[in-house]
Amino acid sequence: MSNVTIHDQIVANAANYVVIDDGAFRYPMARVDMGGVSRDDLSAMTGDEYSAWCSDHPADFRVGDLYSDALMQLIDDLLEADADLWDVTKPVGYR
């Protein structure tokens, strides 16, 4: 029986994840789930376009909800493991 957690699996694959900071939240996304968009694509989206993209491409919340200690720890660990941090700040109220 394996003691490897979802958290550990995600961190072990940090190169396949990005942490998105939209100015309101920081959340992890698997690159494969992002629909091929780049940081520049996300940055160029209007707030409404970004909200629609978020609805179609949910973040990876398997380890915890926004602001949970578990999710915050995952984000810290992903960044420590060299996952990319994408600053795509959007107007307040989007996501």
Contacts in CASP RR format, 6 or more apart in sequence:
PFRMAT RR
TARGET T0000
AUTHOR 0000-0000-0000
METHOD contacts of the structure
MODEL  1
MSNVTIHDQIVANAANYVVIDDGAFRYPMARVDMGGVSRDDLSAMTGDEY
SAWCSDHPADFRVGDLYSDALMQLIDDLLEADADLWDVTKPVGYR
5 63 0 8 1.000
6 62 0 8 1.000
6 63 0 8 1.000
7 63 0 8 1.000
7 70 0 8 1.000
7 73 0 8 1.000
7 74 0 8 1.000
7 77 0 8 1.000
10 17 0 8 1.000
10 28 0 8 1.000
10 60 0 8 1.000
10 62 0 8 1.000
10 63 0 8 1.000
10 74 0 8 1.000
10 78 0 8 1.000
11 74 0 8 1.000
11 77 0 8 1.000
11 78 0 8 1.000
11 81 0 8 1.000
14 78 0 8 1.000
14 81 0 8 1.000
14 82 0 8 1.000
14 83 0 8 1.000
15 82 0 8 1.000
15 83 0 8 1.000
16 30 0 8 1.000
16 31 0 8 1.000
16 32 0 8 1.000
17 28 0 8 1.000
17 29 0 8 1.000
17 30 0 8 1.000
17 31 0 8 1.000
17 60 0 8 1.000
17 78 0 8 1.000
17 83 0 8 1.000
18 28 0 8 1.000
18 29 0 8 1.000
18 31 0 8 1.000
18 34 0 8 1.000
18 39 0 8 1.000
18 83 0 8 1.000
18 84 0 8 1.000
18 85 0 8 1.000
18 86 0 8 1.000
19 26 0 8 1.000
19 27 0 8 1.000
19 28 0 8 1.000
19 29 0 8 1.000
19 75 0 8 1.000
19 78 0 8 1.000
19 79 0 8 1.000
19 83 0 8 1.000
19 84 0 8 1.000
19 85 0 8 1.000
19 86 0 8 1.000
20 26 0 8 1.000
20 27 0 8 1.000
20 28 0 8 1.000
20 29 0 8 1.000
20 42 0 8 1.000
20 59 0 8 1.000
20 86 0 8 1.000
20 88 0 8 1.000
21 85 0 8 1.000
21 86 0 8 1.000
21 87 0 8 1.000
21 88 0 8 1.000
21 89 0 8 1.000
22 50 0 8 1.000
22 88 0 8 1.000
22 89 0 8 1.000
22 90 0 8 1.000
22 94 0 8 1.000
22 95 0 8 1.000
23 87 0 8 1.000
23 89 0 8 1.000
23 90 0 8 1.000
24 90 0 8 1.000
24 92 0 8 1.000
24 93 0 8 1.000
24 94 0 8 1.000
24 95 0 8 1.000
25 66 0 8 1.000
25 95 0 8 1.000
26 75 0 8 1.000
27 59 0 8 1.000
27 60 0 8 1.000
27 61 0 8 1.000
27 66 0 8 1.000
27 71 0 8 1.000
27 75 0 8 1.000
28 59 0 8 1.000
28 60 0 8 1.000
28 71 0 8 1.000
28 74 0 8 1.000
28 75 0 8 1.000
28 78 0 8 1.000
28 83 0 8 1.000
29 57 0 8 1.000
29 59 0 8 1.000
29 60 0 8 1.000
30 60 0 8 1.000
33 57 0 8 1.000
33 58 0 8 1.000
33 60 0 8 1.000
34 57 0 8 1.000
35 57 0 8 1.000
37 53 0 8 1.000
37 57 0 8 1.000
39 84 0 8 1.000
39 86 0 8 1.000
39 88 0 8 1.000
42 50 0 8 1.000
42 53 0 8 1.000
42 86 0 8 1.000
42 88 0 8 1.000
43 88 0 8 1.000
45 53 0 8 1.000
45 88 0 8 1.000
45 90 0 8 1.000
47 90 0 8 1.000
47 91 0 8 1.000
47 94 0 8 1.000
48 94 0 8 1.000
50 88 0 8 1.000
50 90 0 8 1.000
50 94 0 8 1.000
50 95 0 8 1.000
51 94 0 8 1.000
51 95 0 8 1.000
54 94 0 8 1.000
54 95 0 8 1.000
61 71 0 8 1.000
63 70 0 8 1.000
63 71 0 8 1.000
63 74 0 8 1.000
64 70 0 8 1.000
64 71 0 8 1.000
64 74 0 8 1.000
65 71 0 8 1.000
79 85 0 8 1.000
END
